[in-house]
């Protein structure tokens, strides 16, 4: 990295090639989540703090798309109202601040 001081770098910053596929902030993203230990039900609108790489950012559960089997990943319920401890789900998340995420295929 050229022309930048160590003092200008902070935890969570993302570096990339500005000319070849530069990193972009995600306005929302799909994530597979597994609820490990949570009292009660989690429904749309819930906003936990997520750890992604070294960033700690609040992300809102915009939509719980489907419940799925933890081991196989197969869909068990479409558009569930809520999820609870032990459930796995595909969820559309909306970060409260700019956040860089990579797709699973990359």
N, C-alpha and C positions, 0 to 999 in steps of 0.2 A: 504494500500500500504506500503510495507516494503522496507527498504534499499534505500530510495530515499529522497532527500532533496526537500523542497518546492521551493527552488531557481532553481531546475532543471526542473520544470514544466512550460510550456508556454501555452498560449491560443491556442486552436486547437489540442492539443495533445490528443491521443486516448489511453485509457487503456483497456486491455482485458486479458483473461486467455490464456497464451502462450501454454498450454497443451490441451485445449479444445476449438476448433473453434476460433483461434486467429484472430484479425482484420487484414485485408490486404488492401493495397492501391489499388484503382481502376485505371486501365489504361484508361478505358472509361466506360460509363454507360448510360442507357436509362433513360430519365426523361420526365415527362409530364410538359410542361411549358405553362403559360398563359401570353401573352404580355399585360401588363397593360397600359403603356404609353410610346410609342417609336415613334420618328419622322421617317417616311419613312418605308422601307421594311427591314426585317432581312432575310439573306440568309446564305447558308453554308459558313463557314469561319469566321463568326461573333464571337468575343471573349469578352463577357461581364464578369464582376466580379460577381461571385455568392456567396451568403451567405449560407453555409451549416453548421448547428450547430453553432459553434463560429468561424469557419474558413471563410476567405474572399479570394477566389481563382479564378483567371481567367480561364474560361473553354471555349473551342472552340466548336462551333456548327459544328461538323464533318459532320452530315447528318440530314436533316429534313425528318424524315421517313413518317409522316402523319399529316394532319390537322384533328382535331376532334372537336366534339360539346362540348362546355364548360360544359354543364349540364349533358349530358348523357354519354359522353366519346366515343360515336360511331364515327368511321372514316368517314370523309366527303370528303377527298382527299388524294390519295396516292402520295408520293414523290413530294410534292409541291416545286416550285422553291423558294418561299419566304413566310414569314408570316408577319403580321402587327398588330398594336394595336387592341385588342379585340379578336385575334385569340388564340386558344389553339392548341398545337401540341405535338407529341411525337418526341423527338430529341435525337440523339446520341451525348453525350458531352464528350470531352477529356480535363481533367484538366491539367493545365500547371505545377503544382507541385503535389507531392504525396498527395492524398486525400482519406479519408476513408468515404464510404457511405454505408448505409444499404438498403437492398431491402425492398420494400413496404410491402411484405408479412411478414417480420420479425418485 
